[in-house]
């Protein structure tokens, strides 16, 4: 699966700061880079709360202005609103605080400052040339899931449609990521579970991708090892800073891996579920991953044994079925997709994803439809079986 003689590895975040209370470094960073004016895009859950107050105090000399983002995943309407906010602020420090929604929105809106015109001008899944913006860009994740703080891509839904647009450029990346586990302690258990399962999916799909390489593999393995131990603890004990910190690091490592290795069939399906049925991304991955791994595991070779061992299971698919059950994510696709026609449309959309070609086993349209049919049945934490 790996061609050791030829591979690519991409990473454009310059600095990562980790530790409880590392948010405190924000003021010193602004001073280090000589910033004069700050704009902060933050998850709406933090609007006018203690996090916003604290950030405001840390960078008070920069007269920070705040823009609260809506709770749904990024769309072109919310990105355009963020662009308007940033244009009015004219900042040289841009801070994104929250989950993937906040960070992805900030990434694209910031690029629209230096690449004026319609948002479609900078859409491109393999990357289009983007002019850099001179601001210092800092991402501060509050969930351990997307790893957007260290990836150079963002996904934004086109408002009023079921399509999603991919943006990719090293210019989009945060210059600095601050990983402070204290910021996640108030997250609902369901958010911790779903975002963490997203990170698990990133790690295993990067590890088993046809584009995996000798640099991405150790990152993905370390991410899985940390998540296998610490995600269930974070789910049960929200105030456990050690476990939350390990999950934040794991999410970052998984993103560094998939930024080069790409992903696989679970993300092909979860992307379509988000676009067509607005299923939250982490939950959508949880619905898909045990079944997509059941489909590919015969082709994983030694990697399959390694992954199964990390999760203490007899098989890859069984391991992810067990974790899903432990995190209360063992749901039926029927909760979101109601009819045969909708399942057919979901299979068609998933097959159109560029992630399909990264899979170690290529599905036919009939295979994809069978995987989606299997997703209707919760596993109860047991081994999922596909007759394909």
C-alpha positions as CSV (number, residue, x, y, z in Angstrom):
1,X,0.0,0.0,0.0
2,X,3.0,2.4,0.5
3,X,5.4,3.5,-2.1
4,X,8.4,4.4,0.0
5,X,10.4,5.8,-2.9
6,X,7.9,8.5,-3.8
7,X,5.5,10.4,-1.6
8,X,4.4,13.9,-0.5
9,X,3.9,15.4,2.9
10,X,2.3,18.8,3.4
11,X,2.3,20.8,6.6
12,X,2.1,24.6,6.7
13,X,1.3,25.5,10.4
14,X,4.4,27.2,11.8
15,X,3.9,26.7,15.5
16,X,1.8,24.7,18.0
17,X,1.3,25.6,21.6
18,X,-0.1,23.0,23.9
19,X,-1.1,22.9,27.5
20,X,-3.7,23.7,30.1
21,X,-4.1,27.5,30.2
22,X,-2.1,27.9,27.0
23,X,-4.8,30.4,25.9
24,X,-3.0,32.8,28.2
25,X,-0.2,33.0,25.5
26,X,-2.5,34.8,23.1
27,X,-1.5,38.3,24.4
28,X,2.2,37.6,24.2
29,X,1.8,36.3,20.6
30,X,0.0,39.4,19.6
31,X,2.8,41.5,21.1
32,X,5.5,39.3,19.5
33,X,4.2,39.9,16.0
34,X,3.5,43.6,16.6
35,X,-0.3,43.3,16.0
36,X,-2.4,46.5,16.2
37,X,-6.0,45.3,15.7
38,X,-7.7,42.0,16.4
39,X,-10.8,40.3,15.0
40,X,-12.1,37.2,16.7
41,X,-14.5,34.7,15.0
42,X,-15.9,32.3,17.6
43,X,-18.4,29.6,18.0
44,X,-21.7,31.1,18.9
45,X,-21.8,28.9,22.1
46,X,-19.0,31.2,23.5
47,X,-20.6,34.5,22.5
48,X,-20.7,36.9,25.5
49,X,-19.5,34.2,27.8
50,X,-16.4,33.7,29.9
51,X,-14.2,32.6,26.9
52,X,-15.0,35.7,25.0
53,X,-14.5,37.9,28.1
54,X,-11.1,36.3,28.7
55,X,-9.9,36.6,25.1
56,X,-11.0,40.2,25.1
57,X,-8.9,40.9,28.2
58,X,-5.9,39.1,26.9
59,X,-5.7,41.2,23.7
60,X,-7.4,44.3,25.1
61,X,-4.8,46.7,23.6
62,X,-5.8,45.5,20.1
63,X,-9.4,46.6,20.6
64,X,-10.7,43.2,19.6
65,X,-14.0,42.9,17.8
66,X,-16.0,39.6,18.0
67,X,-18.2,37.8,15.5
68,X,-20.3,34.9,16.7
69,X,-20.9,32.2,14.1
70,X,-24.1,30.2,13.7
71,X,-24.3,26.7,15.1
72,X,-24.6,24.9,11.8
73,X,-21.7,23.8,9.6
74,X,-20.1,26.5,7.4
75,X,-22.1,27.6,4.4
76,X,-21.4,30.4,1.9
77,X,-23.9,32.7,3.7
78,X,-22.1,32.5,7.0
79,X,-18.7,32.8,5.3
80,X,-19.8,36.0,3.5
81,X,-21.0,37.4,6.8
82,X,-17.6,36.7,8.3
83,X,-15.9,38.3,5.3
84,X,-18.0,41.5,5.8
85,X,-17.1,41.5,9.5
86,X,-13.4,41.2,8.7
87,X,-13.4,43.8,6.0
88,X,-15.0,46.3,8.5
89,X,-12.4,45.5,11.2
90,X,-9.3,45.6,8.9
91,X,-7.4,43.4,11.4
92,X,-3.8,42.3,11.4
93,X,-4.6,39.5,14.0
94,X,-7.4,37.1,13.2
95,X,-8.3,34.5,15.8
96,X,-10.7,31.6,15.3
97,X,-12.0,29.8,18.5
98,X,-14.3,26.8,18.4
99,X,-14.7,23.6,16.5
100,X,-14.3,22.9,12.8
101,X,-17.1,25.3,11.9
102,X,-15.4,28.3,13.4
103,X,-12.0,27.5,12.0
104,X,-13.1,26.6,8.5
105,X,-15.3,29.7,8.3
106,X,-12.3,31.9,9.4
107,X,-10.0,30.2,6.9
108,X,-12.1,31.0,3.9
109,X,-13.3,34.4,5.0
110,X,-9.7,35.5,5.6
111,X,-8.7,34.4,2.2
112,X,-11.5,36.4,0.7
113,X,-9.9,39.5,2.1
114,X,-6.8,39.0,-0.1
115,X,-8.7,37.3,-3.0
116,X,-11.6,39.6,-3.5
117,X,-14.5,38.6,-5.7
118,X,-17.0,35.7,-5.8
119,X,-16.2,32.9,-3.3
120,X,-16.3,30.5,-6.3
121,X,-13.0,32.0,-7.5
122,X,-11.0,30.2,-4.8
123,X,-12.9,26.8,-4.8
124,X,-10.7,23.9,-5.7
125,X,-10.3,20.5,-4.1
126,X,-6.7,20.1,-5.3
127,X,-5.9,23.7,-4.5
128,X,-6.0,26.9,-6.4
129,X,-3.6,29.8,-6.2
130,X,-4.6,32.1,-3.4
131,X,-2.9,35.4,-2.6
132,X,-1.7,35.5,1.0
133,X,-3.2,37.8,3.6
134,X,-0.8,39.7,5.8
135,X,-2.6,39.0,9.1
136,X,-1.4,36.7,11.8
137,X,-3.9,33.9,11.9
138,X,-4.3,31.8,15.1
139,X,-6.7,28.9,15.5
140,X,-7.8,27.7,18.9
141,X,-9.8,24.4,18.8
142,X,-12.3,23.8,21.6
143,X,-13.1,20.2,20.5
144,X,-10.8,17.3,19.6
145,X,-12.1,16.4,16.2
146,X,-11.6,18.1,12.9
147,X,-7.9,19.1,13.3
148,X,-8.7,22.2,11.2
149,X,-6.1,24.1,13.2
150,X,-3.3,22.4,11.3
151,X,-4.9,21.5,7.9
152,X,-4.8,23.6,4.8
153,X,-8.3,22.9,3.7
154,X,-11.9,23.8,4.5
155,X,-15.3,22.6,3.4
156,X,-18.2,25.0,3.0
157,X,-21.8,24.2,1.9
158,X,-23.2,26.3,-0.9
159,X,-26.2,27.9,0.7
160,X,-29.6,26.9,-0.8
161,X,-28.1,23.7,-2.4
162,X,-27.0,20.3,-1.3
163,X,-23.5,20.8,-2.7
164,X,-20.3,21.3,-0.6
165,X,-17.3,23.2,-1.9
166,X,-13.7,22.4,-1.0
167,X,-11.1,25.0,-0.5
168,X,-7.4,24.2,-0.3
169,X,-4.2,26.2,0.0
170,X,-1.3,26.5,2.3
171,X,-2.2,30.2,2.5
172,X,-5.3,29.2,4.4
173,X,-3.5,27.5,7.2
174,X,-3.2,29.0,10.7
175,X,0.3,30.3,11.4
176,X,-0.1,29.3,15.1
177,X,-2.4,26.7,16.8
178,X,-3.1,26.9,20.5
179,X,-4.3,23.6,22.0
180,X,-5.7,24.3,25.5
181,X,-7.6,21.3,27.0
182,X,-9.4,23.5,29.5
183,X,-11.5,25.0,26.7
184,X,-13.3,21.7,26.1
185,X,-14.4,20.8,29.6
186,X,-17.8,22.3,29.2
187,X,-18.6,20.6,25.9
188,X,-21.7,18.3,26.1
189,X,-20.8,14.6,26.1
190,X,-22.4,14.1,22.7
191,X,-20.1,16.7,21.2
192,X,-17.0,15.1,22.7
193,X,-18.1,11.7,21.4
194,X,-18.9,12.8,17.8
195,X,-15.9,15.1,17.4
196,X,-13.6,12.4,18.8
197,X,-15.1,9.8,16.5
198,X,-14.3,12.2,13.6
199,X,-10.7,12.3,14.7
200,X,-10.6,8.5,14.9
201,X,-12.0,8.3,11.3
202,X,-9.4,10.8,10.2
203,X,-6.6,8.7,11.7
204,X,-7.6,5.3,10.4
205,X,-8.6,6.5,6.9
206,X,-5.3,8.4,6.6
207,X,-3.4,5.2,7.8
208,X,-5.2,2.9,5.3
209,X,-5.4,5.4,2.4
210,X,-3.6,4.5,-0.8
211,X,-1.8,7.8,-0.4
212,X,-0.4,6.9,3.0
213,X,3.3,7.3,3.3
214,X,6.2,6.8,5.8
215,X,5.6,10.2,7.3
216,X,1.8,10.1,7.7
217,X,1.7,6.5,9.1
218,X,3.4,7.3,12.4
219,X,1.2,10.3,12.9
220,X,-1.9,8.3,12.2
221,X,-0.8,5.4,14.5
222,X,0.0,7.8,17.4
223,X,-3.4,9.5,16.9
224,X,-5.2,6.2,17.1
225,X,-3.3,5.0,20.2
226,X,-4.1,8.2,22.0
227,X,-7.8,8.2,21.0
228,X,-8.3,4.5,21.8
229,X,-7.3,5.2,25.5
230,X,-8.4,8.8,26.1
231,X,-11.6,9.4,24.1
232,X,-13.7,7.1,26.3
233,X,-12.2,8.8,29.4
234,X,-13.0,12.3,28.0
235,X,-16.5,11.1,27.3
236,X,-17.1,9.8,30.8
237,X,-15.0,12.4,32.7
238,X,-15.4,15.8,31.0
239,X,-13.1,17.5,33.5
240,X,-10.1,15.1,32.9
241,X,-7.6,17.5,31.4
242,X,-5.0,14.8,30.8
243,X,-7.4,12.8,28.7
244,X,-8.7,15.9,26.9
245,X,-5.2,17.0,26.2
246,X,-4.2,13.7,24.7
247,X,-7.3,13.8,22.5
248,X,-6.5,17.3,21.3
249,X,-3.0,16.2,20.3
250,X,-4.4,13.1,18.6
251,X,-6.8,15.2,16.6
252,X,-4.0,17.4,15.5
253,X,-1.8,14.4,14.5
254,X,-4.6,12.8,12.6
255,X,-5.2,16.0,10.6
256,X,-1.5,16.3,9.8
257,X,-1.7,12.8,8.4
258,X,-4.9,13.2,6.3
259,X,-3.7,16.6,5.0
260,X,-1.3,14.5,2.9
261,X,-2.8,11.0,2.8
262,X,-6.4,12.1,2.3
263,X,-9.3,10.0,3.6
264,X,-11.6,7.2,2.5
265,X,-15.1,5.7,2.1
266,X,-16.5,6.8,5.5
267,X,-15.8,10.4,4.6
268,X,-17.2,9.9,1.1
269,X,-20.5,8.8,2.8
270,X,-20.4,11.3,5.7
271,X,-19.8,14.2,3.3
272,X,-22.9,13.2,1.3
273,X,-24.9,12.7,4.5
274,X,-24.0,16.2,5.6
275,X,-24.9,17.7,2.2
276,X,-28.1,15.8,1.6
277,X,-29.5,15.4,5.2
278,X,-27.5,17.8,7.4
279,X,-26.2,15.0,9.6
280,X,-23.5,16.4,11.9
281,X,-20.1,15.3,10.5
282,X,-18.8,13.3,13.4
283,X,-22.0,11.4,13.8
284,X,-22.1,10.8,10.1
285,X,-18.7,9.2,10.3
286,X,-19.8,7.1,13.2
287,X,-22.7,5.8,11.2
288,X,-20.4,4.8,8.3
289,X,-17.0,3.7,9.7
290,X,-17.7,0.2,11.1
291,X,-19.3,-0.7,7.8
292,X,-16.8,0.8,5.5
293,X,-14.0,-0.8,7.5
294,X,-15.8,-4.1,7.2
295,X,-15.7,-3.6,3.4
296,X,-12.0,-2.8,3.2
297,X,-10.4,-4.8,6.0
298,X,-9.7,-7.9,3.8
299,X,-7.3,-5.6,1.8
300,X,-5.5,-4.1,4.8
301,X,-2.8,-6.7,5.4
302,X,-0.5,-6.0,8.3
303,X,-2.1,-2.6,8.8
304,X,-5.4,-4.3,9.7
305,X,-3.7,-6.2,12.5
306,X,-2.1,-3.1,13.8
307,X,-5.3,-1.1,13.9
308,X,-7.3,-4.0,15.5
309,X,-4.6,-4.3,18.1
310,X,-4.7,-0.6,19.0
311,X,-8.4,-0.9,19.7
312,X,-8.2,-4.2,21.4
313,X,-10.4,-6.0,18.9
314,X,-10.2,-9.1,16.7
315,X,-10.8,-7.0,13.6
316,X,-10.7,-3.4,12.5
317,X,-14.4,-3.2,11.9
318,X,-15.1,-4.8,15.3
319,X,-12.9,-2.3,17.1
320,X,-14.7,0.7,15.6
321,X,-18.1,-0.9,16.3
322,X,-17.2,-1.3,20.0
323,X,-15.9,2.3,20.3
324,X,-19.0,3.6,18.6
325,X,-21.2,1.8,21.1
326,X,-19.2,3.0,24.1
327,X,-19.7,6.6,23.0
328,X,-23.5,6.2,22.5
329,X,-23.2,6.8,18.8
330,X,-24.6,3.4,17.7
331,X,-27.5,4.7,15.7
332,X,-29.4,3.7,12.7
333,X,-29.2,5.5,9.3
334,X,-33.0,5.3,9.3
335,X,-33.0,8.1,11.9
336,X,-31.9,10.5,9.1
337,X,-32.4,8.8,5.7
338,X,-36.0,7.5,5.4
339,X,-36.6,6.0,2.0
340,X,-35.0,3.7,-0.7
341,X,-34.9,6.7,-3.0
342,X,-33.0,8.7,-0.5
343,X,-30.5,5.9,0.1
344,X,-30.0,5.5,-3.6
345,X,-29.3,9.2,-3.9
346,X,-26.9,9.0,-0.9
347,X,-25.0,6.1,-2.6
348,X,-24.7,8.1,-5.8
349,X,-23.4,11.2,-4.0
350,X,-20.9,9.1,-2.0
351,X,-19.5,7.4,-5.2
352,X,-18.9,10.9,-6.7
353,X,-16.5,11.8,-3.8
354,X,-12.8,12.1,-4.5
355,X,-12.2,10.1,-1.3
356,X,-13.4,6.9,-3.0
357,X,-10.2,6.6,-5.0
358,X,-8.1,6.6,-1.8
359,X,-9.8,3.5,-0.5
360,X,-7.7,0.3,-0.4
361,X,-10.7,-1.5,-1.9
362,X,-12.7,0.2,-4.6
363,X,-16.4,-0.2,-4.3
364,X,-18.8,-0.6,-7.2
365,X,-22.0,1.4,-7.0
366,X,-23.7,-1.8,-5.9
367,X,-21.2,-2.2,-3.1
368,X,-21.8,1.4,-1.9
369,X,-25.5,0.8,-1.9
370,X,-25.0,-2.4,0.2
371,X,-22.8,-0.6,2.7
372,X,-25.5,2.1,3.1
373,X,-28.2,-0.5,3.5
374,X,-26.1,-2.1,6.3
375,X,-25.8,1.2,8.0
376,X,-29.5,1.0,8.9
377,X,-28.8,-1.6,11.6
378,X,-27.1,-0.6,14.8
379,X,-24.3,-3.1,15.7
380,X,-24.7,-3.1,19.5
381,X,-20.9,-3.0,19.6
382,X,-20.6,-6.3,17.9
383,X,-18.7,-7.3,14.8
384,X,-20.3,-5.9,11.7
385,X,-20.7,-8.4,8.8
386,X,-20.9,-7.5,5.1
387,X,-21.4,-10.2,2.5
388,X,-19.5,-8.4,-0.2
